[in-house]
Amino acid sequence: MSIKELQETIGKIAVPGKGILAADESVSTATKRLEAEGVKSTEESRRKYREMLFTTPHINDFLRGVILYEETLYQKTIKGEAFPDFLSKNGIVPGIKVDGGLIDLEGTESEKITKGIDGLGERLDVYKKAGARFAKWRAVYSISETTPSCLAIRSNAVLLARYASICQAHGIVPIVEPEVLLDGSHSMEECASVTEKVLHAVFREIYRHNVLPELIILKPSMVVPGKLSGEKYDSKSVARETLKVLLRSVPAAVPTINFLSGGQTPEQATESLNEMNSIKSRKPWNLSFSYARALQEPALGAWKGKDANVAAAQKAFYKRAELNSAASLGKYSRKMEGD
């Protein structure tokens, strides 16, 4: 394990006011999002869309990392420069999604486990040669009367820890992503309880697997009620409940927590992050963002696959990144949306 190498990567990413763009959608997910805007999904259209995002002027003012999908890792700009090289040259660290997606966890009621641990070390060496310096592995947990089960919580925690251990051994900083899903009719209180159990299990296994917590990035979901619950909530309550859970379960050694948006609108995700950074309480970690749709949605809607719309799309992307940068410093306000 090269601790110095891992420290250098963390030092470049965990910067106050900077975040991570999650551009690691699989081909099937990217296809759904492109086709929803009337864009035919091909390898070239996906490449052009990624290039539009990555080449947004001065986007490195707000981003310090980009998570890539395997296809994107090997794509190039129109000028022939590999995306990882282009990003690195502009002060943005390239990362790579390394999990193989979700499958049913046997012995449970259709709960999910993440595949892809076999051969991970060898794949990391290949990705590292291509320019990746950090990785991401996602586990998901659904809430119902019977879930998440103890088996699902423990099994996913073990895999997250094994993945993180392998990453650190190969000089790759791991993003640990335990996502409590928004689907369902659970209350905010139930979400908080489950999130706390999940994070306790994850960090218990991280300790058991000799993973250095100061050399990981945590990417959790925020505490929100299920989208079918009908429960009213605001960003202040999301921030309050999320921070309460984090303080109870995440070691102070973790350098940065970069939230996923988890189905919130772009505005909601920004406002919730801002409220967390505005609360006057002990926060031992950098609190920032690692959003996908909450950063990309306005840009994709403006682009629609047309070259003539690139400037407008980049302007929308820059705006969202700028607002989330402000939120990660506690300096965002709703009126900035219309400025």
PyMOL commands that set and color helices and strands:
alter all, ss='L'
color gray80, all
select helices_A, chain A and resi 3-13+27-36+43-54+59-61+70-73+83-89+120-129+150-169+188-208+213-215+235-249+266-278+293-303+307-327+334-338
alter helices_A, ss='H'
color red, helices_A
select strands_A, chain A and resi 19-23+63-68+93-97+102-104+112-114+134-141+173-180+217-218+256-259+286-291
alter strands_A, ss='S'
color yellow, strands_A
deselect
rebuild
show_as cartoon
